[in-house]
């Protein structure tokens, strides 16, 4: 695959110590800064609490130091259901990249290989400043791999681990930037299906980029979708999953991504996602049966426009959410300009226009009648 190489110079990487943790609930691995030792953090994949211990060992394995494609693996930084994630140094220019590799035991499953490589293809199609770019992709030494640009600002999940709530003023640029990414994704008919804090990465300057298109789907590719996503299967992260996606991931439309972005925004503002539970099944049950507690109740000090927009993004019915990323961006811009306003988007305003006109007509008629009677 002919992709532009890009990364971060090796010398710019933060030297802050990080521990590689393993979540007992979902078996994913992720890194947490040493500053969180003694605390419990939410797993960025399943939201279950994981203790950060000073004795947490750094995972060591024989792959560190090995070459894969044009990169030398320097550190293991995560693991998931499909494989491992390493930090890699470009042997040509010394820049860093995030190397994701499909576990060899899964390489015989053609559908999993397609799903793995689909992420690279989708990223290449989107090509947007707020989408993490895949810079290399290939097959080497019996391993399918892809390399993404390395961002040294962490993820929104990492920010939440250090600061449970984030001022609404700080969240607005991130939410808008990811909405821009979703607008571009919609232009090529891609639905992400896993919008959450862990999949929103930051540059050192605080610019947000959407990552991990491994669960994305392209709406017009029905044959591949049928093969890679089984009918009725819930794919995504329960705490940020729209109700219709929880029922059937194949039915997810862009409005499901707006729900996920709304759930992420909710989490950033009040310190937890709209629904929590002891496990994913319990959370899914709440997503399907309940409605999120309004932010106005949890945070009375939050500007009304912000709370109202988050509420619309989390509407149970897809048709009650913003219908396009462009419409969502317009609403974000409106509440940025007037956070204490009513927060009505274009669709809401359109619904109020007939009422306002009708009310005006009634008042005019009443005035005319009163004038006639008083003559």
C-alpha positions as CSV (number, residue, x, y, z in Angstrom):
1,X,0.0,0.0,0.0
2,X,1.5,3.3,-1.1
3,X,1.1,5.5,2.0
4,X,3.1,8.6,3.0
5,X,5.5,8.0,5.8
6,X,5.2,10.3,8.8
7,X,5.9,10.2,12.5
8,X,7.5,11.9,15.5
9,X,11.2,12.2,15.9
10,X,12.5,9.7,18.5
11,X,14.1,12.5,20.5
12,X,10.8,14.2,21.1
13,X,9.1,11.3,23.0
14,X,8.2,12.0,26.6
15,X,10.4,10.2,29.1
16,X,7.7,10.0,31.7
17,X,7.5,6.4,33.1
18,X,4.5,4.4,32.2
19,X,3.3,1.0,33.3
20,X,1.7,-1.5,31.0
21,X,-1.4,-2.8,32.7
22,X,-3.7,-5.7,31.9
23,X,-7.4,-5.6,32.4
24,X,-8.8,-8.7,33.9
25,X,-12.3,-8.1,32.6
26,X,-11.4,-7.8,28.8
27,X,-7.8,-9.0,28.6
28,X,-6.7,-5.8,26.9
29,X,-3.4,-4.1,27.8
30,X,-2.9,-0.4,28.0
31,X,-0.4,2.0,29.5
32,X,-0.9,4.3,32.5
33,X,1.5,7.0,33.8
34,X,3.4,6.3,37.0
35,X,1.8,9.4,38.5
36,X,-1.4,7.3,38.9
37,X,0.2,4.6,41.1
38,X,-2.1,3.7,43.9
39,X,-5.2,4.7,42.1
40,X,-7.8,2.8,40.0
41,X,-8.3,3.9,36.4
42,X,-11.0,2.9,34.0
43,X,-9.9,0.4,31.3
44,X,-10.1,2.4,28.0
45,X,-11.7,-0.7,26.3
46,X,-14.4,-1.9,28.7
47,X,-14.5,0.9,31.4
48,X,-13.9,-1.6,34.2
49,X,-11.6,-0.3,37.0
50,X,-8.0,-1.4,37.0
51,X,-5.5,-0.8,39.8
52,X,-2.3,1.0,38.9
53,X,0.4,-0.7,41.0
54,X,4.0,0.3,41.4
55,X,4.9,-3.3,41.0
56,X,3.1,-3.6,37.7
57,X,5.7,-5.2,35.5
58,X,6.7,-3.9,32.1
59,X,5.9,-6.6,29.6
60,X,9.1,-7.9,28.0
61,X,9.2,-10.2,25.0
62,X,11.4,-11.3,22.2
63,X,9.8,-9.0,19.7
64,X,11.4,-5.9,21.2
65,X,14.4,-5.0,19.0
66,X,13.1,-7.0,16.0
67,X,12.5,-5.4,12.6
68,X,9.0,-5.5,11.0
69,X,8.8,-3.8,7.7
70,X,10.8,-0.6,7.9
71,X,10.4,-0.3,11.6
72,X,12.3,-1.6,14.6
73,X,10.1,-2.4,17.6
74,X,11.2,-0.5,20.7
75,X,8.4,-1.1,23.3
76,X,5.2,-2.9,23.8
77,X,2.4,-0.5,24.5
78,X,-0.8,-2.5,24.3
79,X,-2.6,-5.6,23.3
80,X,-6.1,-6.6,22.4
81,X,-8.3,-9.3,21.0
82,X,-6.7,-9.2,17.6
83,X,-3.0,-8.7,18.4
84,X,-0.3,-6.6,19.9
85,X,0.7,-2.9,19.7
86,X,4.3,-1.7,19.8
87,X,6.1,1.6,19.5
88,X,8.4,1.4,16.5
89,X,11.3,3.5,15.1
90,X,11.5,4.1,11.4
91,X,14.8,2.8,10.3
92,X,15.1,5.3,7.5
93,X,14.5,8.6,9.4
94,X,14.2,7.7,13.1
95,X,10.6,8.8,13.4
96,X,8.3,6.9,15.6
97,X,5.2,5.0,14.6
98,X,2.6,2.9,16.4
99,X,2.9,-0.7,15.0
100,X,-0.2,-2.8,15.2
101,X,0.2,-6.5,14.3
102,X,-2.3,-9.3,13.9
103,X,-1.7,-12.2,16.3
104,X,-0.1,-15.0,14.2
105,X,-2.7,-17.5,15.6
106,X,-5.4,-15.4,13.9
107,X,-3.7,-15.0,10.6
108,X,-5.5,-18.1,9.2
109,X,-8.9,-16.5,9.7
110,X,-9.5,-14.6,6.4
111,X,-12.3,-12.5,7.8
112,X,-10.0,-11.3,10.7
113,X,-7.2,-10.5,8.3
114,X,-9.7,-8.4,6.2
115,X,-11.0,-6.6,9.2
116,X,-7.4,-5.8,10.3
117,X,-6.3,-4.5,6.9
118,X,-9.6,-2.6,6.5
119,X,-8.5,-0.1,9.0
120,X,-5.5,0.9,6.8
121,X,-7.8,1.2,3.8
122,X,-10.4,3.3,5.5
123,X,-7.7,5.7,6.9
124,X,-6.3,6.0,3.5
125,X,-9.7,6.9,2.1
126,X,-10.5,9.6,4.8
127,X,-7.2,11.5,4.7
128,X,-8.2,14.2,7.2
129,X,-6.2,16.4,9.7
130,X,-8.3,15.0,12.5
131,X,-7.9,11.4,11.7
132,X,-4.8,9.4,12.7
133,X,-3.0,8.4,9.5
134,X,-1.7,5.0,8.6
135,X,1.8,5.4,7.3
136,X,2.7,1.9,6.3
137,X,1.0,-1.5,5.9
138,X,2.2,-4.9,4.9
139,X,3.1,-8.5,5.6
140,X,6.5,-9.4,6.9
141,X,8.0,-12.5,8.6
142,X,4.6,-14.1,8.6
143,X,2.9,-11.1,10.3
144,X,0.2,-8.7,9.0
145,X,1.0,-5.3,10.4
146,X,0.1,-1.6,10.0
147,X,1.9,1.5,11.2
148,X,0.0,4.6,12.4
149,X,1.4,8.0,13.1
150,X,2.6,8.4,16.7
151,X,0.9,11.2,18.7
152,X,2.6,12.1,21.9
153,X,-0.3,13.9,23.6
154,X,-2.0,10.8,24.9
155,X,-5.7,10.0,24.6
156,X,-8.8,11.6,26.1
157,X,-9.0,8.4,28.2
158,X,-5.6,9.1,29.6
159,X,-6.7,12.6,30.4
160,X,-9.7,11.3,32.2
161,X,-7.5,9.0,34.3
162,X,-5.6,11.9,35.5
163,X,-8.4,14.5,35.7
164,X,-11.8,12.9,36.1
165,X,-13.7,15.9,34.9
166,X,-12.6,18.5,32.3
167,X,-13.9,22.1,32.0
168,X,-16.4,22.4,29.3
169,X,-14.4,25.2,27.6
170,X,-11.5,22.7,27.1
171,X,-13.8,20.1,25.6
172,X,-15.4,22.1,22.9
173,X,-12.4,22.2,20.5
174,X,-11.9,18.4,20.8
175,X,-15.6,17.7,20.1
176,X,-15.7,20.0,17.1
177,X,-12.5,18.5,15.7
178,X,-13.9,14.9,15.9
179,X,-17.1,16.1,14.4
180,X,-15.0,17.4,11.5
181,X,-13.4,13.9,11.2
182,X,-16.9,12.3,11.2
183,X,-18.0,14.7,8.4
184,X,-15.2,13.6,6.2
185,X,-15.9,9.9,7.1
186,X,-19.5,10.4,6.1
187,X,-18.3,11.8,2.7
188,X,-16.9,8.3,1.9
189,X,-19.8,6.5,3.6
190,X,-17.8,5.3,6.6
191,X,-19.3,4.8,10.0
192,X,-16.7,4.4,12.8
193,X,-18.9,2.5,15.4
194,X,-16.4,2.9,18.3
195,X,-16.2,6.6,19.2
196,X,-14.9,6.8,22.8
197,X,-12.2,8.6,24.8
198,X,-9.6,5.9,24.2
199,X,-10.0,6.4,20.4
200,X,-9.5,10.1,20.4
201,X,-5.8,10.9,20.5
202,X,-4.1,14.2,21.1
203,X,-1.0,15.9,19.6
204,X,1.4,17.6,21.9
205,X,-0.4,20.9,21.1
206,X,-3.8,19.4,22.1
207,X,-5.2,18.8,18.6
208,X,-7.6,15.8,18.6
209,X,-7.5,13.0,16.1
210,X,-9.8,10.1,15.6
211,X,-8.1,6.7,15.7
212,X,-8.9,3.0,15.5
213,X,-11.1,2.3,12.5
214,X,-10.9,-1.4,13.1
215,X,-14.6,-1.6,13.8
216,X,-15.7,0.8,11.1
217,X,-17.9,-0.1,8.2
218,X,-18.5,1.3,4.8
219,X,-22.2,1.5,4.2
220,X,-22.4,0.6,0.5
221,X,-20.2,-2.5,0.8
222,X,-22.9,-4.9,1.8
223,X,-21.0,-8.1,0.9
224,X,-18.0,-7.3,3.1
225,X,-20.2,-6.0,5.9
226,X,-22.1,-9.2,6.0
227,X,-18.9,-11.2,6.2
228,X,-17.2,-9.1,8.8
229,X,-20.1,-8.1,11.0
230,X,-22.7,-10.8,11.8
231,X,-26.3,-9.9,11.7
232,X,-27.5,-9.0,15.2
233,X,-24.0,-8.8,16.7
234,X,-23.2,-5.8,19.0
235,X,-19.8,-4.4,18.0
236,X,-18.3,-1.5,19.9
237,X,-17.8,-0.4,23.5
238,X,-21.0,-0.7,25.6
239,X,-20.6,2.6,27.6
240,X,-20.5,4.7,24.4
241,X,-22.8,2.6,22.1
242,X,-26.0,3.8,20.7
243,X,-29.1,1.7,21.4
244,X,-29.7,0.8,17.7
245,X,-26.0,-0.3,17.5
246,X,-26.4,-2.4,20.6
247,X,-29.2,-4.2,18.9
248,X,-27.5,-4.7,15.6
249,X,-24.2,-3.2,14.7
250,X,-24.8,-3.6,11.0
251,X,-27.7,-1.1,11.3
252,X,-25.4,1.6,12.7
253,X,-25.6,4.9,10.7
254,X,-23.6,8.1,11.2
255,X,-26.1,9.1,14.0
256,X,-24.7,6.2,16.0
257,X,-21.3,7.9,15.9
258,X,-22.9,11.2,17.1
259,X,-24.2,9.2,20.0
260,X,-20.8,7.9,20.8
261,X,-19.3,11.4,20.6
262,X,-22.1,12.6,22.9
263,X,-21.4,9.9,25.4
264,X,-17.7,10.8,25.2
265,X,-18.5,14.5,25.8
266,X,-20.8,13.5,28.7
267,X,-17.9,11.5,30.3
268,X,-15.5,14.4,29.8
269,X,-17.8,16.8,31.5
270,X,-19.2,14.8,34.5
271,X,-16.5,12.1,35.1
272,X,-18.3,9.0,33.9
273,X,-20.1,7.8,30.8
274,X,-23.9,7.9,30.6
275,X,-24.2,4.3,31.7
276,X,-22.0,2.2,33.9
277,X,-22.2,-1.4,35.3
278,X,-20.4,-4.4,36.6
279,X,-19.8,-5.7,33.1
280,X,-20.6,-5.1,29.5
281,X,-23.8,-7.0,29.5
282,X,-25.2,-4.9,32.4
283,X,-24.2,-1.7,30.6
284,X,-25.8,-2.9,27.4
285,X,-29.0,-3.6,29.2
286,X,-29.1,-0.1,30.6
287,X,-28.3,1.4,27.1
288,X,-31.3,-0.5,25.7
289,X,-33.8,0.1,28.5
290,X,-32.9,3.4,30.2
291,X,-32.2,7.0,29.4
292,X,-29.1,8.9,30.5
293,X,-29.4,11.1,33.5
294,X,-29.6,14.7,32.1
295,X,-26.4,16.7,32.6
296,X,-28.6,19.6,33.9
297,X,-29.3,17.4,37.0
298,X,-25.7,16.3,37.5
299,X,-24.1,19.6,36.8
300,X,-26.5,22.6,37.4
301,X,-23.6,24.9,36.8
302,X,-23.0,23.7,33.2
303,X,-24.2,26.1,30.5
304,X,-27.7,25.2,29.3
305,X,-26.7,25.1,25.7
306,X,-23.9,22.6,26.2
307,X,-26.1,20.4,28.3
308,X,-28.9,20.5,25.8
309,X,-26.7,19.6,22.9
310,X,-25.1,16.7,24.7
311,X,-28.7,15.5,25.5
312,X,-29.7,15.7,21.8
313,X,-26.6,13.7,20.8
314,X,-27.6,11.1,23.3
315,X,-31.3,10.9,22.2
316,X,-32.6,7.3,22.3
317,X,-34.1,7.5,18.7
318,X,-31.6,8.2,15.9
319,X,-34.0,10.6,14.3
320,X,-33.9,12.8,17.3
321,X,-30.2,13.4,17.1
322,X,-28.4,15.7,14.6
323,X,-28.8,14.0,11.3
324,X,-25.5,14.9,9.7
325,X,-22.1,15.8,10.9
326,X,-22.5,19.2,9.1
327,X,-25.7,19.8,11.2
328,X,-23.8,18.7,14.3
329,X,-21.0,21.1,13.6
330,X,-23.5,24.0,13.2
331,X,-24.9,23.2,16.6
332,X,-21.5,23.0,18.2
333,X,-20.6,26.4,16.7
334,X,-23.9,27.8,18.0
335,X,-23.3,26.7,21.6
336,X,-19.6,27.8,21.3
337,X,-20.9,31.3,20.5
338,X,-23.8,31.2,23.1
339,X,-23.1,28.4,25.7
340,X,-25.8,29.8,28.0
341,X,-28.4,29.9,25.2
342,X,-31.2,27.4,24.7
343,X,-28.8,25.4,22.6
344,X,-31.2,24.7,19.8
345,X,-29.8,23.4,16.6
346,X,-31.1,24.0,13.1
347,X,-33.6,21.2,13.3
348,X,-34.9,22.4,16.6
349,X,-35.1,26.0,15.4
350,X,-37.0,24.8,12.3
351,X,-39.5,23.1,14.6
352,X,-40.1,26.4,16.5
353,X,-40.6,28.6,13.5
354,X,-44.2,27.5,12.8
355,X,-45.1,27.9,16.4
356,X,-43.6,31.4,16.5
357,X,-45.4,32.4,13.4
358,X,-48.7,30.9,14.6
359,X,-48.3,32.7,17.9
360,X,-47.7,36.0,16.1
361,X,-50.8,35.5,14.0
362,X,-52.9,34.8,17.1
363,X,-51.7,37.9,18.8
364,X,-52.4,40.0,15.7
365,X,-56.0,38.7,15.5
366,X,-56.5,39.3,19.2
367,X,-55.3,42.8,18.8
368,X,-57.6,43.5,15.9
369,X,-60.6,42.1,17.8
370,X,-59.8,44.2,20.9
371,X,-59.5,47.3,18.7
372,X,-62.9,46.6,17.1
373,X,-64.6,46.0,20.5
374,X,-63.1,49.2,22.0
375,X,-64.2,51.5,19.2
